Amino acid sequence: MAKTEAPEFKRDFDALYGEPEQMSPLVTRVLCKNPSPFTYTGTGTYIIGNAGTVAVIDPGPTVPEHGAAILATIGDRAVSHILVTHTHLDHSPLSAWLKEKTGAPIHAFGAHGAGRKGGLEGEAVEAGADKSFEPDAILQDKDVIAGEGWTLTAVHTPGHTANHLCFHLREENTLFVGDHVMGWATTVISPPDGDMKDYLQSLRKVIALDVDKLAPTHGPWIENPNRFVRGIITHRRMREGQIVRRLEKGVHTVDMMVKEMYKDIDPRLHPAAARSVLAHLIALVDDGRVYCDGQPTLEATYTLV
């Protein structure tokens, strides 16, 4: 069997803000102008359906111009469902506004923190959380949402957040993956809402679906999805190996690991990198491979068992 390589990320995505982009016969994307080190070129809102009723996936942040662009793209069609992959400020806040404008109910796995295992109570780490989000309808794994000419199945994929959902468009065998998989960079796994063990398990769940394409909320679509996702798993295992090797060399804190492991990336991303390192360490502690002096936190000291 051929060795699985780490994924090749694409960072040559052309941003076309506020204009409808026909991605496939059933899918139109409208890109919000909210670029950042975490959103890449911005939030891509998807409109599913080309006649009758449509669904909207990830309305995005509260940016009036983006809302107007979404409504202009929808035109005189009715919106039957507003679907939210997860409750981060670049994905869910505009859903309430869009509901007021269209009358469509908001569907999601739940409010922020829904499905969370707990841990790290009281740690102020969720600046990007949409804690005011309230869905009208709760979606569970394998629930089906349908409209004229399209069928979407909810796929619960915890890891990036506990309440993360993907949506499988059956007619085109395309999976809308939110932030679960991105073509331009790795996904941030930030405890307590992020969970590395859940994330790896959810990636395997995506492989089992055997879809033709992945449609992230940020950046380009992903061709050859199973190979790409296997590469993501390989990349995460490589990161875990880097952490173990640093523990072997006497590097016992998250801060020192980040300085060594991420010295070539944008320093603005170092706090997020620290949280991903912490997610790996929590998984290693949970597996009994690493010892922590108390609760696993950013400030704790870690040693190999």
C-alpha positions in Angstrom: 0.0 0.0 0.0 1.3 3.4 -1.0 2.3 5.7 1.8 -0.2 8.5 2.6 1.3 11.9 2.2 0.4 15.1 4.0 -2.1 17.2 2.0 -1.1 19.8 -0.5 -2.9 23.0 0.5 -3.9 25.5 -2.2 -3.5 29.2 -1.5 -4.2 30.6 -4.9 -8.0 31.0 -4.4 -9.4 34.0 -6.3 -11.8 36.1 -4.2 -15.0 37.3 -5.9 -16.8 39.3 -3.2 -20.6 39.8 -3.3 -21.1 38.2 -6.7 -22.9 34.9 -7.2 -20.6 32.1 -8.3 -22.2 29.0 -9.9 -20.2 26.1 -8.4 -22.4 23.3 -9.9 -25.9 22.9 -11.3 -27.4 23.0 -7.7 -24.9 25.2 -5.8 -24.2 28.9 -5.9 -21.6 30.5 -3.6 -21.6 34.1 -2.4 -18.3 35.2 -0.8 -18.3 37.6 2.2 -15.6 40.3 2.4 -14.2 39.2 5.8 -10.7 38.0 5.0 -8.4 37.2 8.0 -5.7 34.7 9.0 -8.5 32.5 10.2 -11.1 32.9 7.4 -8.7 33.0 4.5 -10.4 35.1 1.8 -13.7 35.2 3.7 -16.9 33.2 4.4 -18.4 31.4 1.5 -22.2 31.2 1.9 -23.8 28.4 -0.2 -27.3 28.5 -1.8 -28.6 25.1 -2.6 -31.2 24.7 -5.4 -31.9 26.3 -8.7 -35.7 26.5 -8.7 -38.5 26.7 -6.3 -37.2 26.6 -2.7 -33.6 26.9 -1.8 -31.5 26.3 1.4 -28.7 28.6 2.6 -25.7 27.1 4.3 -23.6 29.3 6.7 -25.0 32.8 6.2 -21.8 34.2 7.8 -21.0 37.2 9.9 -23.2 40.2 10.4 -22.1 42.2 7.4 -24.9 44.1 5.8 -23.4 44.0 2.3 -23.1 40.3 2.5 -26.7 39.9 3.5 -27.8 42.0 0.6 -25.7 39.9 -1.8 -27.3 36.7 -0.5 -30.8 38.1 -1.0 -30.0 39.4 -4.4 -28.7 36.0 -5.4 -31.8 34.2 -4.0 -34.1 36.6 -5.9 -37.7 35.7 -5.9 -37.1 32.1 -4.8 -38.3 31.0 -1.4 -35.8 30.0 1.3 -37.0 26.8 3.1 -34.0 26.2 5.4 -31.2 28.2 6.9 -28.5 25.6 7.8 -25.5 26.4 10.1 -22.5 24.1 10.3 -21.3 25.5 13.6 -21.5 28.5 16.0 -18.5 30.6 15.2 -18.8 34.3 14.5 -17.9 34.0 10.8 -20.6 31.3 10.2 -23.8 31.8 12.2 -24.6 35.3 13.3 -26.3 36.5 10.0 -28.7 33.5 10.3 -31.0 35.5 12.6 -31.1 38.4 10.2 -31.8 36.1 7.2 -34.6 34.5 9.1 -36.2 37.9 9.6 -35.9 38.7 5.9 -37.1 35.3 4.5 -39.1 33.7 7.3 -37.1 30.5 7.0 -36.3 28.5 10.1 -32.7 28.1 11.3 -31.4 24.5 11.6 -28.3 23.4 13.5 -27.0 20.8 15.9 -27.7 23.1 18.8 -26.5 26.2 20.6 -22.8 26.8 21.1 -21.3 24.1 23.3 -24.0 21.5 22.5 -22.5 18.1 22.6 -19.4 19.2 24.5 -17.8 16.7 26.8 -16.7 19.3 29.3 -13.4 20.2 30.8 -11.3 23.3 31.2 -14.2 25.0 32.8 -14.0 28.8 33.1 -11.1 29.2 30.7 -11.7 32.2 28.5 -10.7 30.7 25.2 -13.8 31.2 23.0 -13.5 34.7 21.6 -14.8 33.5 18.3 -17.9 31.8 19.7 -21.4 32.9 18.7 -23.0 32.4 22.2 -26.2 34.2 21.2 -27.1 31.7 18.5 -30.5 30.0 18.9 -31.7 27.5 16.3 -35.3 26.9 15.5 -34.8 23.2 14.8 -32.3 20.7 16.1 -30.5 18.4 13.6 -29.1 15.1 14.5 -26.7 12.9 12.6 -28.4 11.4 9.5 -31.4 13.8 9.6 -32.6 14.7 6.1 -33.6 18.1 4.7 -35.1 18.3 1.3 -36.4 20.9 -1.2 -37.3 21.1 -4.9 -34.6 19.0 -6.7 -32.2 18.7 -3.8 -31.7 16.5 -0.7 -29.3 17.3 2.2 -28.3 14.8 4.9 -26.8 16.2 8.2 -23.6 14.6 9.3 -22.4 15.3 12.8 -18.7 15.9 12.8 -17.5 17.1 16.2 -13.9 18.1 16.5 -13.5 21.7 15.4 -16.5 22.4 17.6 -18.7 20.0 19.5 -21.8 21.0 17.5 -20.2 20.9 14.0 -22.3 19.5 11.2 -21.5 18.8 7.6 -24.2 18.5 4.9 -24.2 15.9 2.2 -25.9 16.9 -1.1 -27.0 13.6 -2.4 -27.8 14.6 -6.0 -24.2 15.8 -6.6 -22.4 13.7 -3.9 -20.9 16.8 -2.5 -20.2 17.4 1.2 -20.4 20.9 2.6 -17.8 20.6 5.4 -17.8 24.0 7.1 -14.5 24.2 8.9 -14.1 20.5 9.4 -11.8 20.2 6.3 -10.2 23.2 4.5 -8.2 23.2 1.3 -6.0 26.1 2.3 -4.9 25.2 5.8 -5.4 22.9 8.7 -8.5 23.3 11.0 -8.0 24.8 14.4 -8.9 22.4 17.2 -9.3 24.5 20.3 -10.4 22.9 23.6 -12.7 22.8 25.4 -15.1 23.0 22.5 -12.6 21.4 20.1 -11.6 17.8 20.6 -8.7 16.1 18.8 -9.9 12.5 19.3 -13.4 13.4 18.1 -11.9 15.3 15.1 -9.8 12.3 13.9 -12.9 10.1 14.3 -15.0 12.5 12.3 -12.4 12.7 9.5 -12.7 8.9 9.2 -16.5 9.4 9.0 -16.0 11.7 6.0 -13.9 9.1 4.3 -16.6 6.5 4.8 -19.1 8.7 2.9 -17.0 8.4 -0.2 -18.1 11.7 -1.7 -16.9 13.3 -4.9 -16.1 16.7 -3.7 -15.7 18.7 -0.4 -17.1 22.2 -0.2 -15.5 24.1 2.7 -16.9 27.4 3.9 -13.5 29.0 3.4 -11.3 28.6 0.3 -11.4 26.3 -2.7 -13.3 23.1 -3.1 -11.4 19.9 -2.6 -11.1 17.3 -5.4 -10.2 13.7 -4.6 -11.6 14.1 -1.0 -10.6 10.7 0.5 -6.9 11.1 -0.4 -7.0 14.7 0.9 -8.6 13.7 4.2 -6.2 10.8 4.7 -3.5 13.3 4.3 -5.1 15.5 7.0 -5.0 12.5 9.3 -1.4 11.8 8.4 -0.6 15.5 9.1 -2.2 15.3 12.6 -0.3 12.2 13.4 2.9 13.9 12.3 2.1 16.8 14.7 1.5 14.3 17.5 4.9 12.7 16.7 6.6 16.2 16.8 5.1 16.8 20.3 6.3 13.4 21.6 9.8 14.0 20.2 9.9 17.4 22.0 8.8 15.8 25.2 11.6 13.3 24.8 14.0 16.2 24.4 12.8 17.9 27.6 10.5 20.5 26.1 7.6 20.3 28.6 5.4 23.3 27.9 3.0 24.3 25.2 4.6 27.7 24.7 8.1 26.2 24.0 6.6 23.6 21.7 4.8 26.3 19.6 8.0 28.4 19.3 9.8 25.4 17.9 7.1 23.7 15.8 5.5 26.8 14.3 8.4 29.2 14.0 7.8 29.6 10.2 4.1 30.6 10.3 2.4 34.0 10.9 2.9 34.8 14.6 -0.7 35.9 14.7 -1.6 32.3 14.3 0.6 31.2 17.3 -2.3 31.4 19.8 -4.4 29.1 17.7 -1.4 26.8 17.1 -1.0 26.6 20.9 -4.6 25.5 21.3 -4.1 22.7 18.7 -1.0 21.6 20.5 -3.0 21.5 23.7 -5.7 19.4 21.9 -3.1 16.9 21.0 -1.7 16.8 24.6 -5.2 16.3 26.0 -5.6 13.3 23.7 -2.2 12.0 24.7 -3.0 12.4 28.4 -6.4 10.7 27.9 -4.6 7.8 26.2 -2.2 7.5 29.2 0.9 8.3 27.1 1.6 11.6 28.7 1.5 12.8 32.3 0.3 16.3 33.2 0.8 18.1 36.6 -2.9 18.7 37.2 -5.5 19.6 34.5 -4.2 19.8 31.0 -4.0 23.6 30.2 -1.8 25.9 28.2 0.3 26.6 31.4 0.7 23.0 32.5 3.8 20.9 32.4 3.8 17.7 30.5 6.1 14.6 30.5 6.1 11.3 28.8 4.8 8.3 30.8 
